[in-house]
Amino acid sequence: MRQTATRLAKSAAKRTTLQASAAAAPKSLSSSTAFIAVASASLTTLAASTSRPTLKHTLNVASTLPSRITVGRRFFSVDVTKVPSLGDSVTEGTIVTWEKNVGDYVNADDVLLVIETDKVSIDIRSPKAGVLKKQLVNAGDTVQVGQEVAEVDTAAAKPAAAAPAPKKEEAAAPKTEAKPTPTTQAQAAPAAAPAKPAAEKKAAAPASQSAAPVPGSRTERRVPMTRMRQTIANRLKASQNTAAMLTTFNEIDMSNIMELRNRYKDEFLERHGVKLGFMSAFVKASTYALIKNPEVNAYIQDGHIVYHDFVDVSVAVSTGTGLVVPVLRNTETLSFAQVESGIAALGVKARKGQIAMEDMVGGTFTISNGGVFGSLFGTPILNPPQSAILGMHGIFKRPVAVGDKVEVRPMMYVALTYDHRIIDGSNAVTFLKDIKQYVEDPQRMLLDL
C-alpha cells in the first residue's frame, strides 16, 4: 500500500509539473513551440527524479532534443539553389560573378550569379524570395549541373522599404524663403555635415580602381581566357584543320536595295515596328540561293552528305565576351519583317547575355556582317559543321563601269568561304552570283526567279 501511494504521489507531482510548464509557456508562442517547451521540461523533471545514472544521462540528453526541433524547423525554411541544365552536351560551367552578396534580400526570380559555359553565359535565378544565407561556391569555380551553389532563407522577413524622397516642391521651398539669419545658418550647418563623408567616399572611389598603364612602363598583364573564348579558339582551329576551305569573291551594287530601303523604311517601321535594314535582304537572298544550290546547304557527317530540306541561317553577333551565332529558323517561310524582327530580338538577347543554348543550336548556313565595323574586305572562316559562310562588308562609293560609262555607285564586296570537299568551285561561284543578282534586283525574289 505504501509503494502504491508513493507512485500515485509521484504521478500527481509530474502532472502538476507538466501543467505548470504549460502555463509558464508564453501565450504568444505557437502550439508546437509550447509543446516543445513542455516536453523539454518533462524530460528534465524525469531525469531529476530517477536515481539510475544511465537513465538519468539518457533523459538529460533527450531533454535537449525538443529544443533542436526549432533548428530543424528552421532548416526546412532554407531553399537550396542548384545549377540547372546548361543545354545539350554541356555538363559544367564557370562562376563569372555573384550578383548578390550574403545577407542581401532577394526576390523570386532575381539573378543570384552568372555562369559561363563553352557557348553562352547563363543567369542563375533564385526560385524563391528570402535572404541569401550562404554562397556555396566562389567566383572562378567550376561547377557541375545539379551542384548546390546557394542557400536562401525563405523565412527571413523582407526589410522595410526606404523612406520616400522628398517631393520637388518641398526641396525647392527654401529658395522662396527670405534670406536666412545667422542663427538659421548655424542650425543648418550640422545637418549638412554628414554629407561630407559620402562625398569623400565618392571622390576616393576612382583611386581604388586599377590605374591606367603609364606610357613607357613596359608592364604586362596575364588574363585567363574565358570558357567561351577558349571554345571559339578551339572550334576555329578545328575548322581550319578539318575543312578544305576556299574563298570566292564578288561585288554587289547596292543602289537598288538602298533606293528600296529609303523609299519604304518609314512605312515599314510604322507597319511592322522594326527598322528595315540590309540583313533581311541578304538573309532572303541567301535562302533563295541555298534552295537553288542544295550542296551549299549540306554538310559531311560520318562519310555521308547530309542535305537539308530547310534553311536555318546563323547570324554572327559580336558581344563583350565573344562571338555568338544565334539561329533564324526556317527562313524560307519568313518575310522581310519577320527576319528583321528575329535578328533584332536575337541581337538584344546576345548583348544582354540572355541568349540560351537553344538559340544557337543548329544552323545550316552562316552570315557574318563585318561591314558594321567598317570592313572593306575579308575572308570569313567556316562555322563547323556547316559547309559555307557568307561575309558581308562595308558599303563604299567607288567608280564602276556601267555599260560604256563610269559611274560612282555604292558597292559592297562579298566573300563566300566554302568546304571544297563537298562544294565544287563552280557551285560556289554560282551560289554567290545568285546572291548578287537577288540583292541587286530584289524583284527577282518576289517573282521567285
C-alpha positions in Angstrom: 0.0 0.0 0.0 2.8 2.4 0.9 4.6 1.8 -2.5 1.3 2.4 -4.4 0.7 5.6 -2.5 4.3 6.7 -3.3 3.8 6.0 -7.1 0.5 7.9 -7.1 2.1 10.9 -5.4 4.9 10.9 -7.9 2.4 10.8 -10.8 0.4 13.6 -9.3 3.7 15.6 -8.9 4.6 15.0 -12.6 1.1 16.1 -13.8 1.5 19.3 -11.6 4.9 20.0 -13.2 3.6 19.5 -16.7 0.6 21.8 -16.1 2.9 24.4 -14.6 5.3 24.2 -17.6 2.4 24.6 -20.0 1.1 27.5 -18.0 4.5 29.1 -18.0 4.8 29.0 -21.8 4.2 32.4 -23.3 0.8 32.8 -24.8 2.4 34.3 -28.0 4.1 31.0 -28.7 2.5 28.7 -31.2 1.1 25.3 -30.1 4.1 23.5 -31.5 6.5 25.8 -29.6 4.5 25.3 -26.3 4.6 21.5 -26.8 8.4 21.7 -27.3 8.8 23.7 -24.0 6.6 21.2 -22.1 8.3 18.1 -23.5 11.7 19.5 -22.6 10.6 20.4 -19.0 9.0 17.0 -18.6 12.2 15.1 -19.6 14.3 17.3 -17.3 11.9 16.5 -14.3 12.1 12.8 -15.0 15.9 13.0 -15.1 16.0 14.7 -11.7 13.6 12.1 -10.2 15.5 9.0 -11.1 18.4 7.5 -9.2 19.8 5.4 -12.0 22.8 7.0 -13.7 22.3 5.5 -17.1 18.7 6.5 -17.3 19.5 10.0 -15.8 22.1 10.6 -18.6 19.7 9.4 -21.3 16.9 11.6 -20.1 19.2 14.6 -19.8 20.3 14.2 -23.4 16.7 13.6 -24.6 15.6 16.8 -22.8 17.7 18.8 -25.2 16.3 17.2 -28.3 12.9 19.1 -28.4 14.7 22.4 -28.4 16.6 21.3 -31.5 13.3 20.8 -33.3 13.3 24.6 -33.8 16.6 24.3 -35.5 15.3 21.6 -37.8 12.2 23.6 -38.4 14.5 26.5 -39.4 16.5 24.3 -41.7 13.4 23.5 -43.7 13.0 27.2 -44.4 16.3 27.3 -46.3 15.9 26.8 -50.1 19.0 25.4 -51.9 19.7 26.7 -55.4 21.3 24.3 -57.8 22.9 24.6 -61.2 20.2 24.0 -63.8 20.5 22.2 -67.1 23.0 24.2 -69.2 22.0 22.7 -72.6 22.7 19.7 -74.7 26.1 18.1 -74.0 27.1 20.8 -71.5 27.8 19.4 -68.1 29.8 22.2 -66.4 30.4 25.9 -66.3 32.4 28.6 -64.5 31.1 31.1 -62.0 31.7 34.5 -63.5 30.3 36.8 -60.8 27.9 36.9 -57.9 25.2 39.5 -58.4 24.0 39.2 -54.7 26.0 39.2 -51.5 25.4 37.2 -48.4 22.8 39.0 -46.3 21.1 40.6 -49.3 17.4 40.2 -49.6 16.4 38.6 -53.0 13.0 38.5 -54.7 11.8 35.4 -56.5 13.5 35.3 -60.0 16.3 37.7 -59.0 19.7 36.9 -60.5 22.0 35.4 -57.9 25.0 34.6 -60.0 26.2 34.2 -63.6 27.7 31.0 -65.0 29.6 30.9 -68.3 29.7 27.8 -70.3 31.6 26.9 -73.5 28.9 28.7 -75.6 26.9 31.1 -73.5 26.6 32.9 -70.2 23.5 31.9 -68.1 21.8 33.8 -65.3 21.1 31.6 -62.2 18.0 33.0 -60.5 16.5 32.5 -57.1 13.3 30.4 -57.2 12.0 31.9 -54.0 12.2 35.2 -52.1 14.3 35.5 -49.0 17.8 36.4 -47.6 20.9 35.0 -49.3 22.3 32.9 -46.4 25.3 31.3 -47.9 27.4 31.3 -51.1 28.5 27.7 -51.6 30.9 28.4 -54.4 33.2 31.3 -55.3 33.7 33.3 -58.5 36.1 31.4 -60.8 35.0 28.0 -59.5 33.9 25.3 -61.9 30.5 23.8 -61.1 28.6 20.8 -62.4 25.0 20.6 -63.4 22.9 19.9 -60.3 25.6 21.2 -57.9 24.4 23.3 -55.0 25.6 26.9 -55.2 23.5 29.0 -52.8 21.2 28.9 -49.8 18.3 31.3 -49.4 16.5 31.7 -46.1 12.8 31.9 -47.2 11.6 32.6 -43.6 13.5 35.8 -43.3 11.4 38.9 -43.4 11.8 41.4 -46.2 13.5 44.6 -44.9 11.3 47.7 -44.6 11.3 50.0 -47.7 13.3 53.1 -47.5 11.5 56.4 -46.8 10.4 58.1 -50.0 12.5 61.0 -51.2 11.1 64.5 -50.6 9.0 66.0 -53.3 10.5 68.6 -55.6 8.2 71.2 -54.3 9.4 70.5 -50.7 13.0 70.5 -51.9 12.6 73.8 -53.7 10.8 75.5 -50.8 13.9 77.1 -49.1 14.6 79.0 -52.3 11.4 81.1 -51.8 12.1 81.9 -48.2 13.7 85.1 -47.1 17.5 85.3 -46.5 18.4 83.1 -43.6 19.5 84.7 -40.4 22.9 83.7 -38.8 21.1 81.6 -36.3 19.3 79.7 -39.1 22.6 79.1 -40.9 24.2 77.8 -37.7 21.3 75.4 -37.2 21.5 74.2 -40.8 25.3 73.6 -40.7 25.2 70.4 -38.6 22.6 68.9 -40.9 24.8 69.4 -43.9 27.9 68.0 -42.1 27.1 64.2 -42.6 27.2 64.7 -46.4 30.9 65.3 -46.3 32.0 61.6 -45.7 29.8 60.5 -48.6 31.4 63.0 -50.9 34.8 62.0 -49.7 34.0 58.3 -50.3 32.7 59.1 -53.8 35.9 61.1 -54.6 38.0 58.2 -53.3 36.3 55.6 -55.4 38.3 56.1 -58.5 41.5 55.6 -56.5 40.5 52.0 -55.7 40.3 51.1 -59.3 43.3 49.8 -61.2 45.4 52.7 -62.5 45.8 53.0 -66.3 49.0 51.8 -67.8 51.7 54.5 -67.8 53.2 55.1 -71.3 56.7 53.7 -71.4 56.3 51.5 -68.3 56.6 48.2 -70.4 54.3 46.3 -68.0 52.5 43.1 -68.9 49.2 41.6 -67.8 48.2 37.9 -67.8 44.5 37.4 -68.0 42.9 33.9 -68.2 40.8 33.1 -71.3 37.1 32.7 -70.6 35.5 29.4 -71.4 33.6 30.9 -74.3 36.8 32.4 -75.8 38.6 29.0 -75.4 35.8 27.2 -77.2 35.8 29.8 -80.0 39.5 29.4 -80.4 39.3 25.6 -80.4 36.4 25.4 -82.9 38.1 27.9 -85.3 41.3 25.9 -85.3 39.5 22.6 -85.7 37.6 24.1 -88.7 41.0 25.0 -90.3 42.4 21.6 -89.6 39.3 19.7 -90.9 37.8 21.5 -93.9 39.4 22.2 -97.2 38.5 25.9 -97.1 38.5 28.1 -100.2 37.1 31.6 -100.7 35.5 33.2 -103.7 34.6 36.9 -104.0 32.2 39.2 -105.8 30.9 42.7 -105.5 27.3 44.0 -105.3 25.9 47.2 -106.5 23.7 48.4 -103.6 22.0 51.2 -105.5 18.6 49.4 -106.0 18.3 47.9 -102.5 19.3 51.2 -100.9 16.7 53.0 -103.0 14.1 50.4 -102.0 15.0 50.9 -98.3 14.9 54.7 -98.5 11.5 54.6 -100.2 9.8 52.3 -97.8 11.7 52.5 -94.5 9.3 54.8 -92.7 6.2 52.9 -93.8 7.9 49.6 -93.0 8.7 50.8 -89.5 5.2 52.1 -88.9 3.6 48.9 -90.2 5.9 46.3 -88.6 7.5 48.1 -85.6 11.1 47.3 -86.8 13.6 49.1 -89.0 14.2 47.9 -92.5 17.9 47.1 -92.8 20.1 45.2 -95.3 20.4 42.0 -93.3 16.8 40.9 -94.3 17.7 41.3 -98.0 20.8 39.2 -97.6 19.1 36.5 -95.5 16.3 36.1 -98.0 18.8 36.3 -101.0 20.9 33.6 -99.3 17.8 31.5 -98.6 16.7 31.5 -102.3 20.3 30.8 -103.4 20.6 27.9 -100.9 17.4 26.3 -102.2 18.7 26.6 -105.8 22.1 25.2 -104.7 21.4 22.4 -102.1 25.0 21.3 -101.8 25.9 24.6 -100.1 23.2 23.9 -97.5 24.6 20.5 -96.7 27.5 19.1 -94.6 29.6 16.0 -94.2 28.9 13.5 -91.4 30.5 10.0 -91.0 31.2 9.6 -94.7 27.8 10.8 -95.8 26.5 14.1 -97.2 23.6 15.4 -95.1 21.2 17.6 -97.2 18.7 19.9 -95.5 15.3 20.5 -96.9 15.0 23.6 -94.8 17.2 26.7 -94.3 18.4 27.8 -90.8 20.6 30.9 -91.0 23.1 31.5 -88.3 23.8 35.3 -87.8 27.1 36.2 -86.3 26.7 38.7 -83.4 29.6 40.3 -81.6 29.3 40.5 -77.8 31.6 41.6 -75.0 32.5 38.0 -74.2 33.0 36.8 -77.7 31.3 35.9 -81.0 28.0 34.1 -80.8 25.9 32.8 -83.7 22.2 32.6 -82.9 20.0 30.9 -85.5 17.0 32.1 -87.5 14.8 29.0 -88.1 13.1 28.2 -91.4 14.0 31.4 -93.2 12.3 30.1 -96.3 9.0 30.7 -94.6 9.9 34.2 -93.1 9.0 37.6 -94.6 11.4 40.5 -94.6 9.7 41.9 -91.5 10.0 38.6 -89.6 13.7 38.3 -90.5 14.4 41.9 -89.2 12.4 41.2 -86.0 14.1 37.9 -85.4 17.6 39.4 -85.9 16.8 42.4 -83.6 15.5 40.1 -80.8 18.5 37.8 -81.0 20.9 40.7 -81.0 19.4 42.2 -77.9 19.4 38.9 -76.1 23.1 38.2 -77.1 24.3 41.6 -75.9 22.4 41.3 -72.6 23.8 37.9 -72.0 20.4 36.4 -72.1 20.8 34.2 -75.1 20.1 30.5 -74.5 21.7 27.4 -75.8 18.6 26.6 -77.8 19.0 29.9 -79.7 22.4 28.7 -81.1 21.8 25.0 -81.7 21.8 24.0 -85.4 22.1 26.3 -88.4 22.8 25.3 -91.9 24.5 28.4 -93.2 26.1 31.5 -91.6 26.2 35.2 -92.5 28.8 37.4 -90.9 28.5 41.2 -91.4 31.8 42.8 -90.9 30.5 45.9 -92.6 29.1 47.2 -89.3 32.7 47.7 -88.2 33.8 49.3 -91.5 35.4 46.2 -93.0 36.3 46.6 -96.7 37.4 43.1 -97.5 38.0 39.8 -95.6 37.7 36.1 -95.7 35.4 34.5 -93.2 36.1 31.2 -91.6 33.7 28.3 -91.6 31.3 27.6 -88.6 31.5 23.8 -88.3 29.8 21.6 -89.2 28.4 23.9 -91.9 30.0 23.9 -95.3 29.7 27.6 -96.2 29.7 31.1 -94.7 28.9 34.5 -96.4 31.0 37.5 -95.4 29.4 40.9 -95.9 31.5 44.1 -95.8 31.1 47.8 -95.8 29.3 49.9 -98.4 31.7 52.4 -100.1 31.2 54.5 -103.2 33.5 53.5 -106.0 33.8 54.3 -109.7 32.4 51.3 -111.7 31.7 50.6 -115.3 28.0 50.8 -116.1 27.6 49.9 -119.7 30.1 52.1 -121.5 30.2 54.7 -118.8 32.0 55.1 -115.5 29.7 55.9 -112.6 30.1 56.3 -108.9 28.0 53.6 -107.2 27.6 52.3 -103.6 29.4 49.0 -103.7 29.9 46.1 -101.3 32.5 43.3 -101.5 31.1 39.9 -100.5 33.1 36.7 -99.8 31.9 33.1 -99.7 34.2 30.7 -97.8 33.2 27.1 -98.5 34.4 23.5 -97.9 35.9 22.3 -101.1 35.4 18.7 -100.0 31.6 18.9 -100.7 31.2 22.1 -102.7 32.8 22.4 -106.1 34.2 25.8 -107.3 31.5 26.2 -110.0 28.7 25.7 -107.4 30.3 28.2 -105.1 30.7 30.8 -107.8 27.1 30.2 -109.0 25.8 30.5 -105.4 27.5 33.8 -104.8 26.3 35.1 -108.2 22.7 34.2 -107.3 23.0 36.3 -104.1 24.4 39.2 -106.1 21.5 39.1 -108.6 18.9 38.9 -105.8 20.3 41.8 -103.9 20.9 44.0 -107.0 17.4 43.2 -108.3 15.1 42.5 -105.3 12.1 41.9 -107.6 13.6 38.6 -108.6 12.8 37.3 -105.0 9.2 38.5 -105.4 8.9 36.5 -108.7 10.8 33.5 -107.3 13.3 33.7 -110.2 
